[in-house]
Amino acid sequence: MEMTRKALMDICKEQKLYRTPSLNDKLYLNFKGFVSIGKDLEEYVNVRALFLEGNAISTLEGLPPLKELRCL
């Protein structure tokens, strides 16, 4: 599965998070079948905690510079 803008929005809706990316401070993307980190993640500028475990991501290449990120 690709980490597209639509996929991220669907996950936020499913988990009752904000639909406006910049308002979210946590993203629970664990066990979603992602194989890489998408560029659409850069819209989530205020994310402090990013949960990616249980995916097939082998590198952090593509991870945008999220200045508020404290927990990966």
mmJSON file of the N, C-alpha and C atoms, coordinates in Angstrom:
{"data_MODEL":{"atom_site":{
"group_PDB":["ATOM","ATOM","ATOM","ATOM","ATOM","ATOM","ATOM","ATOM","ATOM","ATOM","ATOM","ATOM","ATOM","ATOM","ATOM","ATOM","ATOM","ATOM","ATOM","ATOM","ATOM","ATOM","ATOM","ATOM","ATOM","ATOM","ATOM","ATOM","ATOM","ATOM","ATOM","ATOM","ATOM","ATOM","ATOM","ATOM","ATOM","ATOM","ATOM","ATOM","ATOM","ATOM","ATOM","ATOM","ATOM","ATOM","ATOM","ATOM","ATOM","ATOM","ATOM","ATOM","ATOM","ATOM","ATOM","ATOM","ATOM","ATOM","ATOM","ATOM","ATOM","ATOM","ATOM","ATOM","ATOM","ATOM","ATOM","ATOM","ATOM","ATOM","ATOM","ATOM","ATOM","ATOM","ATOM","ATOM","ATOM","ATOM","ATOM","ATOM","ATOM","ATOM","ATOM","ATOM","ATOM","ATOM","ATOM","ATOM","ATOM","ATOM","ATOM","ATOM","ATOM","ATOM","ATOM","ATOM","ATOM","ATOM","ATOM","ATOM","ATOM","ATOM","ATOM","ATOM","ATOM","ATOM","ATOM","ATOM","ATOM","ATOM","ATOM","ATOM","ATOM","ATOM","ATOM","ATOM","ATOM","ATOM","ATOM","ATOM","ATOM","ATOM","ATOM","ATOM","ATOM","ATOM","ATOM","ATOM","ATOM","ATOM","ATOM","ATOM","ATOM","ATOM","ATOM","ATOM","ATOM","ATOM","ATOM","ATOM","ATOM","ATOM","ATOM","ATOM","ATOM","ATOM","ATOM","ATOM","ATOM","ATOM","ATOM","ATOM","ATOM","ATOM","ATOM","ATOM","ATOM","ATOM","ATOM","ATOM","ATOM","ATOM","ATOM","ATOM","ATOM","ATOM","ATOM","ATOM","ATOM","ATOM","ATOM","ATOM","ATOM","ATOM","ATOM","ATOM","ATOM","ATOM","ATOM","ATOM","ATOM","ATOM","ATOM","ATOM","ATOM","ATOM","ATOM","ATOM","ATOM","ATOM","ATOM","ATOM","ATOM","ATOM","ATOM","ATOM","ATOM","ATOM","ATOM","ATOM","ATOM","ATOM","ATOM","ATOM","ATOM","ATOM","ATOM","ATOM","ATOM","ATOM","ATOM","ATOM","ATOM","ATOM","ATOM","ATOM"],
"id":[1,2,3,4,5,6,7,8,9,10,11,12,13,14,15,16,17,18,19,20,21,22,23,24,25,26,27,28,29,30,31,32,33,34,35,36,37,38,39,40,41,42,43,44,45,46,47,48,49,50,51,52,53,54,55,56,57,58,59,60,61,62,63,64,65,66,67,68,69,70,71,72,73,74,75,76,77,78,79,80,81,82,83,84,85,86,87,88,89,90,91,92,93,94,95,96,97,98,99,100,101,102,103,104,105,106,107,108,109,110,111,112,113,114,115,116,117,118,119,120,121,122,123,124,125,126,127,128,129,130,131,132,133,134,135,136,137,138,139,140,141,142,143,144,145,146,147,148,149,150,151,152,153,154,155,156,157,158,159,160,161,162,163,164,165,166,167,168,169,170,171,172,173,174,175,176,177,178,179,180,181,182,183,184,185,186,187,188,189,190,191,192,193,194,195,196,197,198,199,200,201,202,203,204,205,206,207,208,209,210,211,212,213,214,215,216],
"type_symbol":["N","C","C","N","C","C","N","C","C","N","C","C","N","C","C","N","C","C","N","C","C","N","C","C","N","C","C","N","C","C","N","C","C","N","C","C","N","C","C","N","C","C","N","C","C","N","C","C","N","C","C","N","C","C","N","C","C","N","C","C","N","C","C","N","C","C","N","C","C","N","C","C","N","C","C","N","C","C","N","C","C","N","C","C","N","C","C","N","C","C","N","C","C","N","C","C","N","C","C","N","C","C","N","C","C","N","C","C","N","C","C","N","C","C","N","C","C","N","C","C","N","C","C","N","C","C","N","C","C","N","C","C","N","C","C","N","C","C","N","C","C","N","C","C","N","C","C","N","C","C","N","C","C","N","C","C","N","C","C","N","C","C","N","C","C","N","C","C","N","C","C","N","C","C","N","C","C","N","C","C","N","C","C","N","C","C","N","C","C","N","C","C","N","C","C","N","C","C","N","C","C","N","C","C","N","C","C","N","C","C","N","C","C","N","C","C"],
"label_atom_id":["N","CA","C","N","CA","C","N","CA","C","N","CA","C","N","CA","C","N","CA","C","N","CA","C","N","CA","C","N","CA","C","N","CA","C","N","CA","C","N","CA","C","N","CA","C","N","CA","C","N","CA","C","N","CA","C","N","CA","C","N","CA","C","N","CA","C","N","CA","C","N","CA","C","N","CA","C","N","CA","C","N","CA","C","N","CA","C","N","CA","C","N","CA","C","N","CA","C","N","CA","C","N","CA","C","N","CA","C","N","CA","C","N","CA","C","N","CA","C","N","CA","C","N","CA","C","N","CA","C","N","CA","C","N","CA","C","N","CA","C","N","CA","C","N","CA","C","N","CA","C","N","CA","C","N","CA","C","N","CA","C","N","CA","C","N","CA","C","N","CA","C","N","CA","C","N","CA","C","N","CA","C","N","CA","C","N","CA","C","N","CA","C","N","CA","C","N","CA","C","N","CA","C","N","CA","C","N","CA","C","N","CA","C","N","CA","C","N","CA","C","N","CA","C","N","CA","C","N","CA","C","N","CA","C","N","CA","C","N","CA","C","N","CA","C","N","CA","C","N","CA","C"],
"label_alt_id":[null,null,null,null,null,null,null,null,null,null,null,null,null,null,null,null,null,null,null,null,null,null,null,null,null,null,null,null,null,null,null,null,null,null,null,null,null,null,null,null,null,null,null,null,null,null,null,null,null,null,null,null,null,null,null,null,null,null,null,null,null,null,null,null,null,null,null,null,null,null,null,null,null,null,null,null,null,null,null,null,null,null,null,null,null,null,null,null,null,null,null,null,null,null,null,null,null,null,null,null,null,null,null,null,null,null,null,null,null,null,null,null,null,null,null,null,null,null,null,null,null,null,null,null,null,null,null,null,null,null,null,null,null,null,null,null,null,null,null,null,null,null,null,null,null,null,null,null,null,null,null,null,null,null,null,null,null,null,null,null,null,null,null,null,null,null,null,null,null,null,null,null,null,null,null,null,null,null,null,null,null,null,null,null,null,null,null,null,null,null,null,null,null,null,null,null,null,null,null,null,null,null,null,null,null,null,null,null,null,null,null,null,null,null,null,null],
"label_comp_id":["MET","MET","MET","GLU","GLU","GLU","MET","MET","MET","THR","THR","THR","ARG","ARG","ARG","LYS","LYS","LYS","ALA","ALA","ALA","LEU","LEU","LEU","MET","MET","MET","ASP","ASP","ASP","ILE","ILE","ILE","CYS","CYS","CYS","LYS","LYS","LYS","GLU","GLU","GLU","GLN","GLN","GLN","LYS","LYS","LYS","LEU","LEU","LEU","TYR","TYR","TYR","ARG","ARG","ARG","THR","THR","THR","PRO","PRO","PRO","SER","SER","SER","LEU","LEU","LEU","ASN","ASN","ASN","ASP","ASP","ASP","LYS","LYS","LYS","LEU","LEU","LEU","TYR","TYR","TYR","LEU","LEU","LEU","ASN","ASN","ASN","PHE","PHE","PHE","LYS","LYS","LYS","GLY","GLY","GLY","PHE","PHE","PHE","VAL","VAL","VAL","SER","SER","SER","ILE","ILE","ILE","GLY","GLY","GLY","LYS","LYS","LYS","ASP","ASP","ASP","LEU","LEU","LEU","GLU","GLU","GLU","GLU","GLU","GLU","TYR","TYR","TYR","VAL","VAL","VAL","ASN","ASN","ASN","VAL","VAL","VAL","ARG","ARG","ARG","ALA","ALA","ALA","LEU","LEU","LEU","PHE","PHE","PHE","LEU","LEU","LEU","GLU","GLU","GLU","GLY","GLY","GLY","ASN","ASN","ASN","ALA","ALA","ALA","ILE","ILE","ILE","SER","SER","SER","THR","THR","THR","LEU","LEU","LEU","GLU","GLU","GLU","GLY","GLY","GLY","LEU","LEU","LEU","PRO","PRO","PRO","PRO","PRO","PRO","LEU","LEU","LEU","LYS","LYS","LYS","GLU","GLU","GLU","LEU","LEU","LEU","ARG","ARG","ARG","CYS","CYS","CYS","LEU","LEU","LEU"],
"label_asym_id":["A","A","A","A","A","A","A","A","A","A","A","A","A","A","A","A","A","A","A","A","A","A","A","A","A","A","A","A","A","A","A","A","A","A","A","A","A","A","A","A","A","A","A","A","A","A","A","A","A","A","A","A","A","A","A","A","A","A","A","A","A","A","A","A","A","A","A","A","A","A","A","A","A","A","A","A","A","A","A","A","A","A","A","A","A","A","A","A","A","A","A","A","A","A","A","A","A","A","A","A","A","A","A","A","A","A","A","A","A","A","A","A","A","A","A","A","A","A","A","A","A","A","A","A","A","A","A","A","A","A","A","A","A","A","A","A","A","A","A","A","A","A","A","A","A","A","A","A","A","A","A","A","A","A","A","A","A","A","A","A","A","A","A","A","A","A","A","A","A","A","A","A","A","A","A","A","A","A","A","A","A","A","A","A","A","A","A","A","A","A","A","A","A","A","A","A","A","A","A","A","A","A","A","A","A","A","A","A","A","A","A","A","A","A","A","A"],
"label_entity_id":["1","1","1","1","1","1","1","1","1","1","1","1","1","1","1","1","1","1","1","1","1","1","1","1","1","1","1","1","1","1","1","1","1","1","1","1","1","1","1","1","1","1","1","1","1","1","1","1","1","1","1","1","1","1","1","1","1","1","1","1","1","1","1","1","1","1","1","1","1","1","1","1","1","1","1","1","1","1","1","1","1","1","1","1","1","1","1","1","1","1","1","1","1","1","1","1","1","1","1","1","1","1","1","1","1","1","1","1","1","1","1","1","1","1","1","1","1","1","1","1","1","1","1","1","1","1","1","1","1","1","1","1","1","1","1","1","1","1","1","1","1","1","1","1","1","1","1","1","1","1","1","1","1","1","1","1","1","1","1","1","1","1","1","1","1","1","1","1","1","1","1","1","1","1","1","1","1","1","1","1","1","1","1","1","1","1","1","1","1","1","1","1","1","1","1","1","1","1","1","1","1","1","1","1","1","1","1","1","1","1","1","1","1","1","1","1"],
"label_seq_id":[1,1,1,2,2,2,3,3,3,4,4,4,5,5,5,6,6,6,7,7,7,8,8,8,9,9,9,10,10,10,11,11,11,12,12,12,13,13,13,14,14,14,15,15,15,16,16,16,17,17,17,18,18,18,19,19,19,20,20,20,21,21,21,22,22,22,23,23,23,24,24,24,25,25,25,26,26,26,27,27,27,28,28,28,29,29,29,30,30,30,31,31,31,32,32,32,33,33,33,34,34,34,35,35,35,36,36,36,37,37,37,38,38,38,39,39,39,40,40,40,41,41,41,42,42,42,43,43,43,44,44,44,45,45,45,46,46,46,47,47,47,48,48,48,49,49,49,50,50,50,51,51,51,52,52,52,53,53,53,54,54,54,55,55,55,56,56,56,57,57,57,58,58,58,59,59,59,60,60,60,61,61,61,62,62,62,63,63,63,64,64,64,65,65,65,66,66,66,67,67,67,68,68,68,69,69,69,70,70,70,71,71,71,72,72,72],
"pdbx_PDB_ins_code":[null,null,null,null,null,null,null,null,null,null,null,null,null,null,null,null,null,null,null,null,null,null,null,null,null,null,null,null,null,null,null,null,null,null,null,null,null,null,null,null,null,null,null,null,null,null,null,null,null,null,null,null,null,null,null,null,null,null,null,null,null,null,null,null,null,null,null,null,null,null,null,null,null,null,null,null,null,null,null,null,null,null,null,null,null,null,null,null,null,null,null,null,null,null,null,null,null,null,null,null,null,null,null,null,null,null,null,null,null,null,null,null,null,null,null,null,null,null,null,null,null,null,null,null,null,null,null,null,null,null,null,null,null,null,null,null,null,null,null,null,null,null,null,null,null,null,null,null,null,null,null,null,null,null,null,null,null,null,null,null,null,null,null,null,null,null,null,null,null,null,null,null,null,null,null,null,null,null,null,null,null,null,null,null,null,null,null,null,null,null,null,null,null,null,null,null,null,null,null,null,null,null,null,null,null,null,null,null,null,null,null,null,null,null,null,null],
"Cartn_x":[0.85,0.0,0.893,0.516,1.271,0.714,1.602,1.214,0.812,-0.395,-0.897,-1.688,-1.986,-2.791,-4.148,-4.773,-6.08,-5.996,-4.947,-4.787,-4.629,-3.833,-3.639,-4.943,-5.688,-6.962,-7.962,-8.005,-8.909,-8.578,-7.289,-6.865,-7.252,-7.053,-7.434,-8.941,-9.71,-11.17,-11.566,-10.971,-11.265,-10.937,-9.86,-9.407,-9.924,-10.84,-11.446,-10.404,-9.405,-8.416,-8.871,-8.134,-8.482,-8.301,-9.186,-9.068,-8.129,-7.84,-6.854,-5.489,-4.608,-3.341,-2.537,-2.465,-1.626,-2.151,-3.376,-3.939,-3.613,-3.152,-2.842,-1.456,-1.37,-0.064,0.394,-0.494,-0.157,-0.726,0.017,-0.478,-0.229,-1.296,-1.212,-1.278,-0.129,-0.044,0.491,0.427,0.953,0.029,0.663,-0.021,-0.986,-0.563,-1.39,-0.865,0.261,0.793,1.583,2.07,2.862,4.233,4.727,6.045,7.086,6.623,7.535,6.83,7.628,7.092,6.797,5.577,5.16,5.443,5.546,5.8,4.599,3.421,2.216,2.221,3.144,3.273,3.759,4.358,4.91,3.838,2.578,1.49,1.215,1.672,1.424,2.557,2.667,3.806,3.878,2.791,2.776,2.77,3.06,3.093,4.259,3.943,4.958,5.268,4.282,4.456,3.945,4.799,4.476,4.688,3.605,3.652,3.637,4.738,4.884,5.155,5.151,5.503,4.502,4.995,4.152,3.934,4.71,4.652,5.894,5.958,7.107,8.069,8.189,9.081,10.499,11.425,12.79,13.768,13.342,14.224,13.389,14.026,13.341,13.472,14.0,14.122,12.738,12.631,11.35,10.638,11.158,10.544,10.794,9.728,9.921,10.462,11.034,11.571,10.436,9.922,8.841,9.486,9.482,10.233,9.735,8.458,7.892,8.017,8.489,8.557,9.486,8.952,9.703,9.772,8.798,8.695,8.401,9.268,9.099,9.039],
"Cartn_y":[-1.184,0.0,1.244,2.212,3.468,4.469,5.274,6.294,7.561,7.556,8.683,9.634,10.792,11.778,11.18,10.481,9.874,8.806,7.976,6.936,7.556,8.619,9.3,9.929,10.549,11.165,10.1,8.962,7.874,7.329,7.2,6.723,7.724,9.013,10.047,10.015,9.834,9.773,8.539,7.407,6.142,6.22,6.925,7.014,8.256,8.973,10.185,11.253,11.374,12.438,13.604,14.703,15.877,15.611,16.153,16.016,17.057,18.093,19.092,18.59,18.224,17.593,18.328,19.645,20.399,20.405,19.962,19.944,18.664,17.657,16.381,16.413,15.942,15.848,14.394,13.434,12.02,11.371,10.439,9.652,8.18,7.42,5.983,5.267,5.039,4.42,2.988,2.42,1.084,0.012,-1.046,-2.213,-1.863,-0.972,-0.556,-1.094,-1.781,-2.366,-1.405,-0.303,0.655,0.055,0.323,-0.167,0.956,2.193,3.343,4.545,5.54,6.774,7.731,8.218,9.087,10.553,11.298,12.742,13.491,12.872,13.532,13.675,13.018,13.126,14.518,15.26,16.584,17.597,17.334,18.235,18.173,17.117,16.915,17.546,18.846,19.591,19.603,19.367,19.423,18.057,17.008,15.652,15.537,15.096,14.883,13.399,12.551,11.098,10.421,9.603,8.917,7.422,6.66,5.223,4.488,3.808,3.138,1.639,1.088,-0.32,-1.237,-2.389,-3.378,-3.146,-2.266,-2.023,-2.621,-2.6,-3.147,-2.044,-1.006,0.12,-0.283,-0.22,-0.657,0.503,1.715,2.873,4.107,5.062,6.313,7.336,6.902,7.781,8.282,9.565,10.161,10.787,10.544,11.152,12.656,13.45,14.901,15.459,16.65,17.247,17.755,16.872,17.226,17.788,19.087,19.769,19.436,19.089,18.798,17.319,16.478,15.037,14.706,14.011,13.628,12.117,11.416,9.969,9.305,8.374,7.652,6.176],
"Cartn_z":[0.0,0.0,0.0,-0.781,-0.821,0.181,0.739,1.707,0.95,0.398,-0.379,0.513,-0.025,0.709,1.074,0.127,0.372,1.459,1.412,2.429,3.815,3.908,5.192,5.689,4.783,5.158,5.621,4.934,5.314,6.699,6.993,8.308,9.388,9.129,10.099,10.355,9.307,9.45,10.261,9.94,10.624,12.114,12.456,13.841,14.556,13.894,14.463,14.825,13.942,14.063,13.199,13.254,12.467,10.976,10.166,8.713,8.127,8.896,8.491,8.965,8.051,8.431,9.496,9.428,10.358,11.794,12.019,13.376,14.142,13.448,14.103,14.737,15.981,16.629,16.787,16.475,16.488,15.239,14.664,13.534,13.82,13.819,14.061,12.717,12.12,10.799,10.901,12.096,12.303,11.722,11.206,10.652,9.512,8.626,7.488,6.159,6.165,4.94,4.069,4.638,3.871,3.558,2.352,1.947,1.882,1.895,1.887,2.51,2.838,3.418,2.276,2.221,1.128,1.374,0.291,0.393,0.951,0.903,1.411,2.928,3.581,5.031,5.44,4.509,4.829,5.222,4.912,5.305,6.81,7.464,8.887,9.693,9.593,10.14,11.661,12.352,13.819,14.481,13.712,14.269,15.239,16.457,17.484,17.659,17.369,17.502,16.23,15.631,14.383,14.595,14.524,14.771,13.44,13.119,11.824,11.946,13.156,13.318,12.605,12.221,11.57,10.086,9.477,8.037,7.384,6.081,5.359,4.934,5.746,5.454,5.851,4.894,5.168,5.361,5.047,5.177,5.532,6.176,6.503,5.383,4.249,3.096,2.705,2.495,2.144,3.326,4.537,5.722,5.675,5.594,5.513,6.828,6.801,8.025,8.928,9.749,10.674,11.951,12.08,13.15,14.552,14.683,16.0,16.374,15.485,15.719,16.883,17.879,19.07,19.243,18.69,18.885,17.55,17.16,15.896,16.19],
"occupancy":[1.0,1.0,1.0,1.0,1.0,1.0,1.0,1.0,1.0,1.0,1.0,1.0,1.0,1.0,1.0,1.0,1.0,1.0,1.0,1.0,1.0,1.0,1.0,1.0,1.0,1.0,1.0,1.0,1.0,1.0,1.0,1.0,1.0,1.0,1.0,1.0,1.0,1.0,1.0,1.0,1.0,1.0,1.0,1.0,1.0,1.0,1.0,1.0,1.0,1.0,1.0,1.0,1.0,1.0,1.0,1.0,1.0,1.0,1.0,1.0,1.0,1.0,1.0,1.0,1.0,1.0,1.0,1.0,1.0,1.0,1.0,1.0,1.0,1.0,1.0,1.0,1.0,1.0,1.0,1.0,1.0,1.0,1.0,1.0,1.0,1.0,1.0,1.0,1.0,1.0,1.0,1.0,1.0,1.0,1.0,1.0,1.0,1.0,1.0,1.0,1.0,1.0,1.0,1.0,1.0,1.0,1.0,1.0,1.0,1.0,1.0,1.0,1.0,1.0,1.0,1.0,1.0,1.0,1.0,1.0,1.0,1.0,1.0,1.0,1.0,1.0,1.0,1.0,1.0,1.0,1.0,1.0,1.0,1.0,1.0,1.0,1.0,1.0,1.0,1.0,1.0,1.0,1.0,1.0,1.0,1.0,1.0,1.0,1.0,1.0,1.0,1.0,1.0,1.0,1.0,1.0,1.0,1.0,1.0,1.0,1.0,1.0,1.0,1.0,1.0,1.0,1.0,1.0,1.0,1.0,1.0,1.0,1.0,1.0,1.0,1.0,1.0,1.0,1.0,1.0,1.0,1.0,1.0,1.0,1.0,1.0,1.0,1.0,1.0,1.0,1.0,1.0,1.0,1.0,1.0,1.0,1.0,1.0,1.0,1.0,1.0,1.0,1.0,1.0,1.0,1.0,1.0,1.0,1.0,1.0,1.0,1.0,1.0,1.0,1.0,1.0],
"B_iso_or_equiv":[0.0,0.0,0.0,0.0,0.0,0.0,0.0,0.0,0.0,0.0,0.0,0.0,0.0,0.0,0.0,0.0,0.0,0.0,0.0,0.0,0.0,0.0,0.0,0.0,0.0,0.0,0.0,0.0,0.0,0.0,0.0,0.0,0.0,0.0,0.0,0.0,0.0,0.0,0.0,0.0,0.0,0.0,0.0,0.0,0.0,0.0,0.0,0.0,0.0,0.0,0.0,0.0,0.0,0.0,0.0,0.0,0.0,0.0,0.0,0.0,0.0,0.0,0.0,0.0,0.0,0.0,0.0,0.0,0.0,0.0,0.0,0.0,0.0,0.0,0.0,0.0,0.0,0.0,0.0,0.0,0.0,0.0,0.0,0.0,0.0,0.0,0.0,0.0,0.0,0.0,0.0,0.0,0.0,0.0,0.0,0.0,0.0,0.0,0.0,0.0,0.0,0.0,0.0,0.0,0.0,0.0,0.0,0.0,0.0,0.0,0.0,0.0,0.0,0.0,0.0,0.0,0.0,0.0,0.0,0.0,0.0,0.0,0.0,0.0,0.0,0.0,0.0,0.0,0.0,0.0,0.0,0.0,0.0,0.0,0.0,0.0,0.0,0.0,0.0,0.0,0.0,0.0,0.0,0.0,0.0,0.0,0.0,0.0,0.0,0.0,0.0,0.0,0.0,0.0,0.0,0.0,0.0,0.0,0.0,0.0,0.0,0.0,0.0,0.0,0.0,0.0,0.0,0.0,0.0,0.0,0.0,0.0,0.0,0.0,0.0,0.0,0.0,0.0,0.0,0.0,0.0,0.0,0.0,0.0,0.0,0.0,0.0,0.0,0.0,0.0,0.0,0.0,0.0,0.0,0.0,0.0,0.0,0.0,0.0,0.0,0.0,0.0,0.0,0.0,0.0,0.0,0.0,0.0,0.0,0.0,0.0,0.0,0.0,0.0,0.0,0.0],
"pdbx_formal_charge":[null,null,null,null,null,null,null,null,null,null,null,null,null,null,null,null,null,null,null,null,null,null,null,null,null,null,null,null,null,null,null,null,null,null,null,null,null,null,null,null,null,null,null,null,null,null,null,null,null,null,null,null,null,null,null,null,null,null,null,null,null,null,null,null,null,null,null,null,null,null,null,null,null,null,null,null,null,null,null,null,null,null,null,null,null,null,null,null,null,null,null,null,null,null,null,null,null,null,null,null,null,null,null,null,null,null,null,null,null,null,null,null,null,null,null,null,null,null,null,null,null,null,null,null,null,null,null,null,null,null,null,null,null,null,null,null,null,null,null,null,null,null,null,null,null,null,null,null,null,null,null,null,null,null,null,null,null,null,null,null,null,null,null,null,null,null,null,null,null,null,null,null,null,null,null,null,null,null,null,null,null,null,null,null,null,null,null,null,null,null,null,null,null,null,null,null,null,null,null,null,null,null,null,null,null,null,null,null,null,null,null,null,null,null,null,null],
"auth_seq_id":[1,1,1,2,2,2,3,3,3,4,4,4,5,5,5,6,6,6,7,7,7,8,8,8,9,9,9,10,10,10,11,11,11,12,12,12,13,13,13,14,14,14,15,15,15,16,16,16,17,17,17,18,18,18,19,19,19,20,20,20,21,21,21,22,22,22,23,23,23,24,24,24,25,25,25,26,26,26,27,27,27,28,28,28,29,29,29,30,30,30,31,31,31,32,32,32,33,33,33,34,34,34,35,35,35,36,36,36,37,37,37,38,38,38,39,39,39,40,40,40,41,41,41,42,42,42,43,43,43,44,44,44,45,45,45,46,46,46,47,47,47,48,48,48,49,49,49,50,50,50,51,51,51,52,52,52,53,53,53,54,54,54,55,55,55,56,56,56,57,57,57,58,58,58,59,59,59,60,60,60,61,61,61,62,62,62,63,63,63,64,64,64,65,65,65,66,66,66,67,67,67,68,68,68,69,69,69,70,70,70,71,71,71,72,72,72],
"auth_comp_id":["MET","MET","MET","GLU","GLU","GLU","MET","MET","MET","THR","THR","THR","ARG","ARG","ARG","LYS","LYS","LYS","ALA","ALA","ALA","LEU","LEU","LEU","MET","MET","MET","ASP","ASP","ASP","ILE","ILE","ILE","CYS","CYS","CYS","LYS","LYS","LYS","GLU","GLU","GLU","GLN","GLN","GLN","LYS","LYS","LYS","LEU","LEU","LEU","TYR","TYR","TYR","ARG","ARG","ARG","THR","THR","THR","PRO","PRO","PRO","SER","SER","SER","LEU","LEU","LEU","ASN","ASN","ASN","ASP","ASP","ASP","LYS","LYS","LYS","LEU","LEU","LEU","TYR","TYR","TYR","LEU","LEU","LEU","ASN","ASN","ASN","PHE","PHE","PHE","LYS","LYS","LYS","GLY","GLY","GLY","PHE","PHE","PHE","VAL","VAL","VAL","SER","SER","SER","ILE","ILE","ILE","GLY","GLY","GLY","LYS","LYS","LYS","ASP","ASP","ASP","LEU","LEU","LEU","GLU","GLU","GLU","GLU","GLU","GLU","TYR","TYR","TYR","VAL","VAL","VAL","ASN","ASN","ASN","VAL","VAL","VAL","ARG","ARG","ARG","ALA","ALA","ALA","LEU","LEU","LEU","PHE","PHE","PHE","LEU","LEU","LEU","GLU","GLU","GLU","GLY","GLY","GLY","ASN","ASN","ASN","ALA","ALA","ALA","ILE","ILE","ILE","SER","SER","SER","THR","THR","THR","LEU","LEU","LEU","GLU","GLU","GLU","GLY","GLY","GLY","LEU","LEU","LEU","PRO","PRO","PRO","PRO","PRO","PRO","LEU","LEU","LEU","LYS","LYS","LYS","GLU","GLU","GLU","LEU","LEU","LEU","ARG","ARG","ARG","CYS","CYS","CYS","LEU","LEU","LEU"],
"auth_asym_id":["A","A","A","A","A","A","A","A","A","A","A","A","A","A","A","A","A","A","A","A","A","A","A","A","A","A","A","A","A","A","A","A","A","A","A","A","A","A","A","A","A","A","A","A","A","A","A","A","A","A","A","A","A","A","A","A","A","A","A","A","A","A","A","A","A","A","A","A","A","A","A","A","A","A","A","A","A","A","A","A","A","A","A","A","A","A","A","A","A","A","A","A","A","A","A","A","A","A","A","A","A","A","A","A","A","A","A","A","A","A","A","A","A","A","A","A","A","A","A","A","A","A","A","A","A","A","A","A","A","A","A","A","A","A","A","A","A","A","A","A","A","A","A","A","A","A","A","A","A","A","A","A","A","A","A","A","A","A","A","A","A","A","A","A","A","A","A","A","A","A","A","A","A","A","A","A","A","A","A","A","A","A","A","A","A","A","A","A","A","A","A","A","A","A","A","A","A","A","A","A","A","A","A","A","A","A","A","A","A","A","A","A","A","A","A","A"],
"auth_atom_id":["N","CA","C","N","CA","C","N","CA","C","N","CA","C","N","CA","C","N","CA","C","N","CA","C","N","CA","C","N","CA","C","N","CA","C","N","CA","C","N","CA","C","N","CA","C","N","CA","C","N","CA","C","N","CA","C","N","CA","C","N","CA","C","N","CA","C","N","CA","C","N","CA","C","N","CA","C","N","CA","C","N","CA","C","N","CA","C","N","CA","C","N","CA","C","N","CA","C","N","CA","C","N","CA","C","N","CA","C","N","CA","C","N","CA","C","N","CA","C","N","CA","C","N","CA","C","N","CA","C","N","CA","C","N","CA","C","N","CA","C","N","CA","C","N","CA","C","N","CA","C","N","CA","C","N","CA","C","N","CA","C","N","CA","C","N","CA","C","N","CA","C","N","CA","C","N","CA","C","N","CA","C","N","CA","C","N","CA","C","N","CA","C","N","CA","C","N","CA","C","N","CA","C","N","CA","C","N","CA","C","N","CA","C","N","CA","C","N","CA","C","N","CA","C","N","CA","C","N","CA","C","N","CA","C","N","CA","C","N","CA","C","N","CA","C","N","CA","C","N","CA","C"],
"pdbx_PDB_model_num":[1,1,1,1,1,1,1,1,1,1,1,1,1,1,1,1,1,1,1,1,1,1,1,1,1,1,1,1,1,1,1,1,1,1,1,1,1,1,1,1,1,1,1,1,1,1,1,1,1,1,1,1,1,1,1,1,1,1,1,1,1,1,1,1,1,1,1,1,1,1,1,1,1,1,1,1,1,1,1,1,1,1,1,1,1,1,1,1,1,1,1,1,1,1,1,1,1,1,1,1,1,1,1,1,1,1,1,1,1,1,1,1,1,1,1,1,1,1,1,1,1,1,1,1,1,1,1,1,1,1,1,1,1,1,1,1,1,1,1,1,1,1,1,1,1,1,1,1,1,1,1,1,1,1,1,1,1,1,1,1,1,1,1,1,1,1,1,1,1,1,1,1,1,1,1,1,1,1,1,1,1,1,1,1,1,1,1,1,1,1,1,1,1,1,1,1,1,1,1,1,1,1,1,1,1,1,1,1,1,1,1,1,1,1,1,1]
}}}
